[in-house]
Amino acid sequence: MKSGSILAFTDLGCSKGGRQLFKGVHCTVPAGRWLHVAGANGIGKTSLLRMLCGLSPIESGDILWNGQSIRMQRGSFQRDLSYLGHLNGLQESMTVQENLAFATALRGHAPDVKAVAATLARFGVGGRGGQLVRHLSQGQKRRVALARLSLSPARLWVLDEPFVAMDDSGISMLSDLIAGHLAQGGITVLTSHQRVDIGQVPAQILELRA
Ligand SMILES: Nc1ncnc2c1ncn2[C@@H]1O[C@H](COP(=O)(O)OP(=O)(O)OP(=O)(O)O)[C@@H](O)[C@H]1O
């Protein structure tokens, strides 16, 4: 993983349905650090993440990746990004193994069957590889989504409420996964209503306010 990436929000604002959610957000997150986007229900945390991922347009201000607006580098920025939303982004009618192989193929690589199996085992769903995703529990789906994330070479991880539906071992596994990502020079932006600890790396907290 290349080091030295940097993410910045400059005077960022967002409105939905004609209502201003937040404005004037400034924040810089360097390589190896993580940002906890916090704030009350409905304040706009998911909306901010969706702008960051290009799922909705930037209305005011800007988002910079390595000093350049993400609007000017859509393709390369998307390759640097992995997004985990509320819905996990898994194909329900495919097996667990097929989902991970599909994600690898989308990145232009041949699926490594052994690596997929080892990763599923690491995330506590090793026996589920041949099972359809729609037959998994919510927490198991989350674990499969995290297994897929761990195989991603993306430098920026954007995670919307990643700890929801996770049991204690899942929470600690995810914290370790993020800590490992940061140690390799990655950056993580996440939302959570709970306090989050990621190894020894202090949180940068962005508290959204109306
Ligand atoms: N497409 C839309 N049209 C109109 N309003 C929208 C749209 N999408 C989101 N909103 C509104 O924008 C506000 C912010 O929603 P968002 O999901 O970003 O909040 P949040 O901070 O993530 O909330 P929570 O903590 O409850 O998950 C909410 O009031 C929501 O109803």
The ligand as an ORCA input file, in Angstrom:
! r2SCAN-3c Opt
* xyz 0 1
  N     -33.237     11.622     -0.587
  C     -33.665     12.315      0.468
  N     -34.649     13.235      0.354
  C     -35.057     13.949      1.422
  N     -34.534     13.834      2.654
  C     -33.548     12.929      2.807
  C     -33.063     12.131      1.739
  N     -32.066     11.341      2.213
  C     -31.933     11.628      3.526
  N     -32.825     12.577      3.883
  C     -32.979     13.186      5.210
  O     -31.722     13.738      5.553
  C     -31.520     13.636      6.963
  C     -30.165     13.025      7.228
  O     -30.202     11.645      6.932
  P     -28.930     10.725      7.211
  O     -29.327      9.322      6.886
  O     -27.761     11.303      6.526
  O     -28.758     10.917      8.790
  P     -27.827     10.172      9.838
  O     -27.108     11.218     10.633
  O     -26.995      9.142      9.167
  O     -28.916      9.480     10.760
  P     -28.936      8.156     11.698
  O     -28.019      8.432     12.851
  O     -30.359      8.086     12.128
  O     -28.518      6.983     10.840
  C     -32.712     12.866      7.512
  O     -33.627     13.787      8.064
  C     -33.269     12.176      6.301
  O     -34.662     11.985      6.411
*
